[in-house]
């Protein structure tokens, strides 16, 4: 019976989260469209007056989002109450170290799903030391962290770096604790394209390509990008970027415009962004203590899970990355 109730409430939560995301996206699109409007054939300065219902719609969207958030918080509290251990509580420490790729996801996601079902584990400290990685695995881990945080509180911690995709995952947690000198942020997306056409030609290498469509080899290293392809890639990168902004905005309780102020691609020392990108500064023990306070437990049993096995991470071609740019060149593979 308890399992059926959990499934029902989880389904409701998913619907509420989806509705909230749609409302935020609609509001952002509306504001962006208005800001980007420029009258044609005008040489003098013009103040563009938006439609009279823009302010009204914005207020309505915000009220809807606030109401959905209150419902989510209420249902989340009910779920967590159902999943509290009956005996001594256990806190799990789950590490995410290094570059984030498919192998990281294959290790971390099953671990988090098992923890969600383990009645003896009350909460999780997600120990992140990563400059980011591939878009897909990062988003999958982030989604799993968000789901876990609905039923059991998750506190993210970093002692050195949680940048780009690493930070993306962190914002799925209830709170973020970081060493004062840990690097956090690098909110942004980078797309790397290697144009080796001249190198091929100078070495007498001729590439013949048989393809079923004009874009089938878009991003291939044996040729450059056309202007049209550059526009397409720019749009793709921006789509990933909007998803990143939305995740940070939702996770950190900031508006999209506030989030954009930190979305320049750079990292900050945690001590300089306390209260915005991170909640508090401290060490791993402090992060565990924060989780203890959330759970209202003392002297819990601590279990440290094994981290993912390091993989042969390498960038073989053009790809979008949630990765701090300083780490790209170290992982370039040319063969």
C-alpha positions in Angstrom: 0.0 0.0 0.0 2.8 2.4 0.9 4.5 1.7 -2.4 1.3 2.5 -4.3 0.8 5.8 -2.5 4.4 6.7 -3.2 3.9 6.1 -6.9 0.8 8.2 -7.0 2.4 11.1 -5.2 5.5 10.9 -7.3 3.3 11.1 -10.5 1.6 14.2 -9.1 5.0 15.7 -8.3 6.2 15.1 -11.8 3.2 16.8 -13.3 3.6 19.8 -10.9 7.3 20.1 -11.8 6.5 19.9 -15.5 3.8 22.6 -15.2 6.1 24.8 -13.3 8.9 24.5 -15.9 6.5 25.3 -18.7 5.2 28.4 -16.9 8.8 29.7 -16.3 9.8 29.0 -19.9 6.7 30.8 -21.2 7.4 33.8 -19.0 11.1 33.9 -20.1 10.2 33.6 -23.8 7.7 36.4 -23.5 10.1 38.7 -21.8 12.9 37.9 -24.2 10.7 38.5 -27.2 9.7 41.9 -25.9 13.3 42.9 -25.1 14.4 41.8 -28.5 11.8 43.8 -30.5 13.2 46.5 -32.7 11.1 48.7 -35.0 12.1 48.7 -38.7 13.4 51.7 -40.6 13.8 53.8 -37.4 16.8 56.1 -37.1 15.9 57.9 -33.9 15.7 56.6 -30.4 12.3 55.0 -29.7 10.9 53.7 -26.4 9.1 50.5 -27.2 5.9 50.1 -25.2 5.0 46.5 -24.7 1.4 45.1 -24.8 -0.6 46.2 -21.8 -1.2 42.6 -20.7 2.5 41.7 -20.4 2.8 42.9 -16.8 -0.5 41.2 -15.9 0.6 37.9 -17.6 3.9 38.0 -15.8 2.2 38.4 -12.5 -0.2 35.6 -13.2 2.7 33.3 -14.2 4.6 34.1 -11.1 1.6 33.5 -8.9 1.1 30.2 -10.6 4.7 29.2 -10.1 4.6 30.2 -6.4 1.5 28.1 -5.8 3.0 25.1 -7.6 6.1 25.4 -5.5 4.1 25.4 -2.3 2.3 22.3 -3.4 5.6 20.6 -4.3 7.1 21.5 -1.0 4.1 20.1 0.9 4.1 16.8 -1.1 7.9 16.6 -0.8 7.6 16.8 3.0 5.0 14.1 3.0 7.2 11.8 0.9 10.2 12.4 3.1 8.2 11.7 6.2 7.1 8.3 4.8 10.7 7.5 4.0 12.3 8.2 7.4 14.1 5.2 8.9 12.4 3.6 11.9 15.7 2.9 13.6 19.1 4.6 13.6 19.5 6.8 10.5 22.2 6.3 7.9 23.7 9.1 5.8 25.2 8.1 2.5 28.1 9.9 0.9 28.1 9.5 -2.9 31.1 10.8 -4.8 31.1 12.2 -8.3 34.8 12.8 -9.2 36.4 13.7 -12.5 35.0 14.2 -15.9 31.4 13.3 -16.3 30.6 10.8 -19.1 28.4 7.8 -19.8 30.4 5.6 -17.4 29.9 8.2 -14.6 26.1 8.1 -15.2 26.1 4.2 -15.3 27.8 4.2 -11.9 26.0 7.1 -10.2 22.4 6.7 -11.3 21.9 3.1 -10.2 23.5 4.0 -6.8 21.1 6.9 -6.3 18.1 4.8 -7.3 19.1 2.1 -4.9 19.5 4.6 -2.1 16.0 5.9 -2.8 14.6 2.5 -2.1 16.8 1.8 0.9 14.6 2.4 4.0 17.7 2.6 6.3 19.2 5.6 4.5 17.7 8.9 5.5 19.7 11.3 3.3 22.6 11.8 1.0 25.7 14.0 0.8 26.6 14.3 -2.9 30.4 14.9 -2.9 31.2 16.5 -6.3 34.7 17.2 -7.5 34.3 17.8 -11.2 34.7 20.4 -13.9 31.8 18.9 -15.9 31.5 16.8 -18.9 29.1 15.6 -21.6 25.6 17.1 -21.8 23.6 13.9 -21.8 25.1 12.2 -18.7 25.1 15.5 -16.8 21.4 16.0 -17.4 20.5 12.4 -16.5 22.4 12.5 -13.2 20.8 15.9 -12.4 17.4 14.5 -13.1 18.0 11.6 -10.8 19.3 13.9 -8.0 16.2 16.0 -8.3 13.9 12.9 -8.0 15.9 11.6 -5.0 15.7 14.9 -3.3 11.9 14.6 -3.4 12.0 11.6 -1.1 15.2 12.0 0.8 17.2 15.3 1.4 20.3 15.7 -0.7 23.1 18.1 0.2 25.8 18.7 -2.4 29.4 19.4 -1.3 32.6 20.3 -3.1 36.0 20.8 -1.6 37.8 21.8 -4.9 35.6 22.3 -7.9 32.0 21.9 -9.0 32.0 23.7 -12.3 29.8 23.6 -15.4 28.2 20.1 -15.5 29.5 19.5 -11.9 27.6 22.5 -10.7 24.6 21.6 -12.9 24.3 18.4 -10.9 24.8 20.3 -7.6 21.8 22.6 -8.1 19.5 19.5 -8.0 20.3 19.2 -4.3 18.5 20.8 -1.3 21.6 22.8 -0.3 25.1 23.3 -1.6 28.0 23.5 0.8 31.5 24.2 -0.4 35.0 24.8 0.9 35.6 28.6 0.9 38.2 28.3 -1.9 36.4 25.7 -4.0 35.6 26.9 -7.5 31.9 26.9 -8.4 29.9 28.1 -11.4 31.1 28.1 -15.0 27.5 28.3 -16.0 27.5 27.8 -19.7 27.9 25.5 -22.7 30.9 25.1 -25.0 30.9 23.5 -28.5 34.2 22.3 -29.8 34.7 21.8 -33.6 38.0 20.7 -35.0 38.5 21.8 -38.6 41.4 19.7 -39.9 40.7 20.2 -43.6 43.9 22.1 -44.3 45.9 19.6 -42.3 44.5 16.7 -44.3 45.2 18.5 -47.6 48.8 19.3 -46.6 49.4 15.7 -45.8 47.9 14.4 -49.0 44.8 13.0 -47.3 41.7 13.1 -49.5 38.4 12.5 -47.8 35.5 11.2 -49.8 32.1 11.3 -48.1 28.9 9.6 -49.2 26.0 10.9 -47.2 22.2 10.9 -47.2 21.7 14.5 -46.4 23.5 17.8 -46.5 24.0 17.9 -42.7 25.0 14.3 -42.1 28.6 15.2 -41.7 28.0 18.5 -40.0 30.8 19.0 -37.4 33.1 16.5 -39.0 36.8 17.3 -38.7 37.5 16.9 -42.4 35.7 20.1 -43.4 34.7 23.5 -42.0 31.3 24.6 -41.0 29.0 26.5 -43.4 27.3 29.7 -42.2 24.0 27.9 -42.0 25.5 25.1 -39.9 27.1 27.7 -37.6 23.6 29.2 -37.0 22.2 25.7 -36.3 24.9 24.9 -33.8 24.5 28.3 -32.1 20.8 27.5 -31.7 21.6 24.1 -30.3 24.1 25.5 -27.8 21.6 28.1 -26.7 19.0 25.5 -26.1 21.3 23.6 -23.8 22.2 26.9 -22.2 18.5 27.8 -21.5 18.1 24.4 -19.8 21.2 25.1 -17.6 19.8 28.5 -16.7 16.4 27.0 -15.8 18.1 24.3 -13.6 20.1 26.9 -11.7 17.2 29.3 -11.4 14.9 26.5 -10.0 17.5 25.0 -7.8 18.9 28.2 -6.3 15.6 30.1 -6.1 16.8 32.9 -8.4 15.0 34.5 -11.3 16.3 33.9 -14.8 17.8 37.4 -14.9 19.5 36.9 -11.6 20.9 33.6 -12.8 22.2 35.3 -16.0 24.4 37.5 -14.0 26.4 34.4 -13.0 26.2 32.8 -16.4 29.3 34.2 -18.0 31.2 30.9 -18.1 33.6 31.8 -15.3 34.0 30.2 -11.9 34.0 31.9 -8.4 35.5 31.1 -5.1 32.6 29.8 -3.0 33.3 32.3 -0.3 32.4 35.1 -2.8 29.1 33.7 -3.9 27.7 32.5 -0.6 24.0 33.0 -0.5 23.7 32.8 -4.3 25.5 30.0 -6.0 26.2 28.2 -2.7 24.3 28.2 0.6 27.2 28.0 3.1 31.0 27.3 3.2 32.6 24.5 5.2 34.2 21.1 4.9 32.7 17.7 4.3 32.0 17.2 8.0 30.1 20.5 8.0 28.1 19.3 5.0 27.2 16.1 6.9 26.2 18.3 9.9 23.9 20.4 7.6 22.2 17.2 6.5 21.8 16.0 10.1 20.0 19.3 10.9 17.7 18.9 8.0 16.9 15.3 9.1 16.9 16.3 12.8 19.1 13.3 13.7 22.3 13.0 15.8 25.2 10.6 15.5 23.9 8.9 12.3 25.8 6.0 10.7 27.9 7.3 7.7 28.4 5.1 4.6 30.7 6.2 1.8 29.9 4.7 -1.5 32.6 3.9 -4.1 33.1 6.4 -6.8 32.8 5.6 -10.5 35.7 3.9 -12.3 37.7 6.5 -14.3 37.0 6.1 -18.0 39.1 7.0 -21.0 37.3 10.3 -21.4 38.2 12.0 -24.6 36.6 14.4 -27.1 36.8 12.8 -30.6 34.9 15.4 -32.6 32.5 18.3 -32.6 30.3 18.1 -29.5 28.5 20.3 -27.0 29.9 20.1 -23.5 29.0 21.2 -20.1 32.6 21.6 -19.2 34.8 24.3 -17.9 36.8 25.5 -20.9 40.2 25.1 -19.1 39.8 21.4 -19.1 38.9 20.9 -22.8 42.4 20.8 -24.3 43.6 18.1 -21.8 41.0 15.7 -23.1 41.2 16.2 -26.9 41.7 13.0 -28.8 42.8 13.0 -32.4 42.8 9.3 -33.0 
